[in-house]
């Protein structure tokens, strides 16, 4: 009997079935600039009109070990939102508008229902971001991934007017830092979170410890990352004179904020008493993680920060009221110390 690709663990028919399932999902995210649809060798997208000197901005990321919780619980409907969020939020801080998104889904053995659930989440993330899902790649890699385990990567391209690129070069001591709340862990620090909660505290995924107010461990670990595209669209609509923004991902509130600085003359000082720390992080800290390690691993409740001139602070908070914006700190001179300082922390 002749051997087939399916005998080697790759089911071409399943792949075609998945493409048929996701085609309407992708269609629901389309922008007028997109040419063609899912199924070709490559995607094409015009630049939007109205730009004088458009600059393309690209970002790529994954969701890390948050996938382990999705796989352990069989809950795959929101992990795609995380995938979009991690790339889109990075593109947003440059001042860019997200245009289109591509995904890469790799598994040991393709489960069409699981993959379709994941990609439905990706489509939802694209709708939240206002960008088009223009395509991607599905790979079956038996022998590289175990069973039906899968991994994800995402790629976002946006566009910004060259004169509007952030961070601006006029950041100055006294500028106010506005914080936008996170939904929880988002998609960073899950290796530490899982080790503490599942191994050290020995709590199962369906446990509902008091700190979580009735939510389960799985609920909190899988809570989707906020996509801040609407907040940045509000900044554009109101012509808010924001100078810089930082997406709080790996490195937490210690290492991410200083990425807005062009030199070593400034620092950012955040007052931890001005925002709420999510309950899941309180639980993790109870497991024995020191405060500084918490602040350099997790977002601690701030998913995005935006620096604005003092005169624009009140207007920016008002423009972003729907996003829970509040002043959380300031830009200060760096006097030989660290570029990021947290005050008021336990």
RODRENTOR-437795 format. One record per residue (C-alpha): residue number from 1; y, z, x. Coordinates in Angstrom, 2 decimals. Each point is the difference from the previous one (the first is absolute). Example, Ala and Ser with C-alpha at 12.3 -4.5 7.8 and 13.67 -1.06 7.14 Angstrom:
2
 num      yy      zz      xx
   1   -4.50    7.80   12.30
   2    3.44   -0.66    1.37
END
This chain:
346
 num      yy      zz      xx
   1    0.00    0.00    0.00
   2    3.47   -0.90    1.32
   3    2.24    2.98    0.74
   4    3.41    0.17   -1.68
   5    3.30    1.71    0.66
   6   -0.86    2.41   -2.83
   7   -3.18    0.97    1.88
   8    2.29    1.06    2.86
   9    2.02    2.20   -2.34
  10    2.87   -2.28   -1.01
  11    0.18   -1.05   -3.66
  12    2.25   -3.08   -0.33
  13   -0.43   -0.05   -3.78
  14    1.29    3.57   -0.26
  15    3.02   -1.01    2.04
  16    0.75   -2.91   -2.33
  17   -0.42    2.28   -3.01
  18    2.54    2.39    1.49
  19    2.52   -2.81    0.54
  20   -0.35   -0.94   -3.68
  21    0.60    3.66   -0.98
  22    3.11    0.48    2.12
  23    1.73   -3.32   -0.75
  24    1.67    1.28   -3.21
  25    0.92    3.24    1.77
  26    1.85   -1.94    2.67
  27    1.66   -2.21   -2.61
  28    1.48    3.09   -1.66
  29    1.94    0.81    3.17
  30    1.52   -3.41    0.69
  31    3.61   -0.61    0.97
  32    1.77   -3.34   -0.55
  33    0.03   -0.66    3.76
  34   -3.81   -0.15    0.24
  35   -1.55   -3.47    0.26
  36   -3.65   -0.41   -0.99
  37   -2.48    2.73   -0.85
  38   -3.05    1.94    1.13
  39   -2.85   -2.02    1.48
  40    1.62   -2.24    2.59
  41   -0.19    0.32    3.76
  42    3.50    1.50    0.25
  43    2.86    1.12   -2.22
  44    3.47   -1.50   -0.15
  45    3.24    1.63   -1.08
  46    3.58   -1.27   -0.02
  47    2.82    2.23    1.16
  48    2.05    1.32   -2.92
  49    3.36   -1.64   -0.60
  50    3.26    1.78    0.74
  51   -0.63    0.93    3.62
  52    2.41   -1.23    2.69
  53   -2.09    0.99    3.02
  54   -3.39    1.18   -1.28
  55   -2.27    1.94    2.34
  56   -3.71    0.46   -0.73
  57   -1.39    3.51    0.39
  58   -3.73    0.74    0.22
  59   -2.10    3.15   -0.15
  60   -3.69    0.82    0.07
  61   -2.03    3.17   -0.57
  62   -3.14    1.46   -1.52
  63   -0.79    3.19   -1.89
  64   -2.12    1.82    2.60
  65   -2.53    2.64   -0.95
  66    1.40    0.29   -3.51
  67   -2.69   -2.64   -0.57
  68   -2.69    2.63    0.60
  69    1.15    1.92   -3.07
  70    0.07   -3.16   -2.11
  71   -3.53   -0.85    1.13
  72   -1.29    3.55   -0.54
  73    1.39    0.20   -3.53
  74   -0.49   -3.62   -1.07
  75    3.69   -0.10   -0.96
  76    1.36   -3.32    1.27
  77    2.77   -0.88   -2.45
  78    3.01    1.40    1.89
  79   -0.85   -0.45    3.68
  80    1.45   -3.52   -0.21
  81    3.38    1.47   -0.98
  82   -0.12    2.01    3.22
  83   -0.75   -3.14    1.98
  84    3.06   -1.79   -1.35
  85    2.20    3.07    0.35
  86   -0.69    0.55    3.67
  87    1.18   -3.47    1.01
  88    2.70   -0.50   -2.63
  89    1.72    3.33    0.72
  90    0.18   -0.88    3.69
  91    1.61   -3.33   -0.86
  92    2.48    1.62   -2.40
  93    1.60    2.20    2.65
  94    1.24   -3.10    1.84
  95    2.06   -0.91   -3.07
  96   -2.41   -2.77   -0.98
  97   -1.19   -1.00   -3.44
  98   -3.82   -0.37   -0.08
  99   -1.02   -3.59   -0.72
 100   -3.77   -0.24    0.21
 101   -3.12    1.93    0.94
 102   -3.46   -0.86    1.30
 103   -3.05    2.25    0.21
 104   -3.16    0.16    2.09
 105   -3.09    1.57   -1.61
 106   -3.08    0.42    2.20
 107   -3.30    1.56   -1.05
 108   -3.59    0.27    1.06
 109   -1.25   -1.38   -3.32
 110    2.48   -1.35   -2.53
 111    0.03    1.87   -3.30
 112    2.05   -2.24   -2.28
 113    0.94    2.77   -2.45
 114    1.21    2.29    2.78
 115    1.93   -2.76    1.73
 116    1.57   -1.09   -3.29
 117    1.10    3.59   -0.71
 118    1.57    0.25    3.46
 119    1.81   -3.32   -0.36
 120    1.20    0.93   -3.49
 121    1.71    2.95    1.71
 122    1.47   -2.36    2.59
 123    1.40   -2.16   -2.80
 124    1.49    3.07   -1.66
 125    1.59    0.99    3.31
 126    1.48   -3.47    0.33
 127    1.45    0.23   -3.49
 128    1.59    3.33    0.89
 129    1.38   -1.51    3.22
 130    1.23   -3.21   -1.65
 131   -1.94   -2.14    2.46
 132   -2.64   -2.65   -0.61
 133   -3.67    0.39    0.88
 134   -0.49   -3.44    1.52
 135   -3.48    0.31    1.45
 136   -2.20    1.83    2.46
 137   -3.46    0.07    1.47
 138   -3.29    1.53   -1.14
 139   -2.62    0.44    2.71
 140   -3.60    1.17   -0.22
 141   -1.02    1.43    3.36
 142   -3.53    1.41   -0.22
 143   -0.89    1.99    3.07
 144    3.64    0.84    0.70
 145    0.69    2.02   -3.16
 146   -2.57    2.32   -1.54
 147   -1.30   -0.97   -3.43
 148    2.84   -0.42   -2.48
 149    2.64    1.69    2.16
 150    3.16   -2.06    0.26
 151    3.25   -0.12    1.94
 152    3.42   -1.33   -0.89
 153    3.01   -1.46    1.76
 154    3.21   -1.29   -1.52
 155    2.81   -2.29    1.10
 156    3.47   -0.22   -1.55
 157    2.79   -2.49    0.71
 158    3.56    0.57   -1.19
 159    3.42   -1.52    0.50
 160    3.36    1.51    0.91
 161    3.47   -1.40    0.64
 162    0.56    0.33    3.74
 163    3.29    1.84   -0.52
 164   -1.81    2.57   -2.20
 165   -2.78    0.95    2.43
 166   -0.59    3.74    0.36
 167    0.29    2.32    1.85
 168    3.69   -0.59    0.57
 169    1.53    0.76    3.38
 170    2.69    2.30   -1.38
 171   -2.14    3.06   -0.71
 172    2.10    3.05    0.83
 173   -0.15    3.78    0.06
 174    0.88    1.25   -3.46
 175   -1.81   -2.75   -1.90
 176   -1.96    1.47   -2.89
 177   -3.77   -0.38   -0.33
 178   -1.25   -0.62   -3.55
 179   -3.66    0.71   -0.72
 180   -2.26   -1.69   -2.55
 181   -3.02    2.10   -1.02
 182   -3.54   -1.06    0.77
 183   -2.89    0.22   -2.46
 184   -2.05    2.05    2.44
 185   -1.91   -1.04    3.10
 186    0.55   -3.72   -0.62
 187   -2.26   -1.74    2.56
 188    0.46    2.05    3.15
 189   -1.69    3.02    1.46
 190   -3.15   -0.31   -2.06
 191   -2.32    0.65    2.93
 192    1.64    3.41    0.51
 193    0.26    0.66   -3.74
 194   -3.67   -0.74   -0.57
 195   -1.10    2.08    2.97
 196    1.97    3.03   -1.17
 197   -0.70   -0.23   -3.73
 198   -3.58   -1.25   -0.01
 199   -1.35    1.51    3.24
 200    2.03    3.13    0.81
 201    0.84    1.15   -3.54
 202   -3.29   -1.48   -1.23
 203    1.48   -1.23   -3.26
 204   -1.82   -2.87   -1.76
 205    1.96   -3.01   -1.17
 206   -0.23    1.12   -3.63
 207    1.34    3.51    0.75
 208    3.25    1.04   -1.71
 209    1.53    2.74    2.19
 210    2.93    1.94   -1.43
 211    2.57   -1.65    2.25
 212   -0.62   -3.36   -1.66
 213    0.90    1.04   -3.55
 214   -3.14   -1.37   -1.62
 215   -0.32   -3.16    2.10
 216   -3.14   -0.49    2.06
 217   -0.23   -0.52    3.73
 218   -0.95   -3.63   -0.65
 219    2.99   -0.45   -2.33
 220    2.37    1.13    2.73
 221   -1.65   -1.89    2.85
 222    0.05   -3.22   -2.03
 223    3.50    0.36   -1.49
 224    1.58   -3.41    0.73
 225    2.80   -0.52    2.48
 226    3.39   -0.56   -1.60
 227    1.41   -3.49    0.45
 228    3.76    0.39    0.50
 229    0.99   -3.60   -0.74
 230    1.85    1.03   -3.15
 231    2.06    2.52    1.94
 232    1.08   -2.59    2.55
 233    0.74   -2.49   -2.77
 234    2.32    2.65   -1.47
 235    1.73    0.33    3.37
 236    0.56   -3.76    0.05
 237    1.26   -0.09   -3.59
 238    2.53    2.78    0.58
 239    0.99   -1.30    3.45
 240   -0.61    3.51    1.35
 241    1.07    0.04    3.68
 242   -3.23    1.42    1.35
 243   -0.46   -0.21    3.75
 244   -3.69    0.62    0.69
 245   -3.24    1.08   -1.60
 246   -3.35    1.30    1.21
 247   -3.36   -0.25   -1.76
 248   -1.82    3.28    0.66
 249   -3.52   -0.95    1.06
 250   -2.17    1.00    2.98
 251    2.04    2.35    2.19
 252    1.48    1.71   -3.04
 253    3.53    1.36   -0.03
 254    0.00    0.61    3.75
 255   -0.69   -3.47    1.37
 256    1.10   -2.45   -2.73
 257    3.69    0.85   -0.57
 258    1.08   -0.58    3.64
 259   -1.17   -3.61   -0.24
 260    3.35   -0.78   -1.64
 261    1.92    0.75    3.22
 262    0.92   -2.67    2.54
 263    0.66    2.53    2.79
 264   -0.48    3.65    0.89
 265    3.41    1.37   -1.01
 266   -0.87    0.98   -3.58
 267   -2.57    2.14   -1.76
 268   -1.00    0.63   -3.59
 269    0.00    3.50   -1.45
 270   -1.89    0.62   -3.24
 271    0.22    3.17   -2.10
 272   -3.49    0.74   -1.32
 273    1.48    2.22   -2.69
 274    1.54   -2.97   -1.82
 275   -3.17   -1.66   -1.33
 276   -3.39    0.89   -1.45
 277   -3.15   -0.04    2.11
 278   -2.91   -1.49   -2.01
 279   -2.75    2.47   -0.96
 280   -2.70   -1.86    1.96
 281    1.94    0.67    3.19
 282    0.27    3.70   -0.83
 283   -3.78    0.02   -0.37
 284   -0.49   -1.77    3.34
 285    2.32    2.46    1.75
 286   -2.07    2.86   -1.45
 287   -2.95   -1.49    1.81
 288    1.57    0.88    3.36
 289    2.28   -2.89    0.98
 290    3.11    1.20    1.84
 291    3.42   -0.87   -1.48
 292    1.01   -2.39    2.78
 293   -3.32   -1.83   -0.28
 294    0.57   -0.32   -3.73
 295    3.45   -1.54    0.54
 296   -1.21   -2.42    2.68
 297   -3.02   -1.16   -2.02
 298    1.07   -0.10   -3.66
 299    3.09   -1.12   -1.91
 300    0.30    3.56   -1.40
 301    1.48   -1.30   -3.23
 302    2.44   -2.64    1.25
 303   -1.34   -3.54   -0.16
 304    3.25   -1.68    1.01
 305    3.35    1.08    1.48
 306    3.27   -1.93   -0.05
 307    3.07    0.66    2.18
 308    3.43   -0.61   -1.55
 309    3.66    0.74    0.88
 310    1.18    3.37   -1.38
 311    2.36   -1.68   -2.49
 312   -2.92   -1.99   -1.47
 313   -2.45    2.89   -0.34
 314    0.76    0.98   -3.60
 315    0.00   -3.62   -1.19
 316   -3.28   -0.72    1.75
 317   -1.67    3.07   -1.53
 318    1.25   -1.14   -3.42
 319   -1.26   -3.57    0.56
 320   -3.42    1.36    0.95
 321   -0.18    2.77   -2.58
 322   -3.06   -1.56   -1.63
 323   -1.77    0.38    3.32
 324    0.80    3.71    0.32
 325    2.46   -0.55    2.86
 326    1.72    3.00    1.56
 327    1.84    0.82    3.24
 328   -2.53    1.43    2.45
 329    1.80   -0.01    3.34
 330    2.43   -1.69    2.33
 331    0.37   -2.04    3.14
 332    1.15    2.29    2.84
 333    0.77   -0.38    3.72
 334   -3.06    0.24    2.21
 335    0.75    2.74    2.49
 336   -2.94   -0.39    2.35
 337   -2.48    0.98   -2.69
 338   -2.49   -1.83   -2.16
 339    1.14   -2.99   -2.09
 340   -1.30    1.62   -3.21
 341    0.45    3.62   -1.06
 342   -1.28    1.83   -3.07
 343    1.89    3.12   -1.09
 344   -1.01    2.41   -2.74
 345   -3.72   -0.65    0.52
 346   -2.41    2.97   -0.11
END
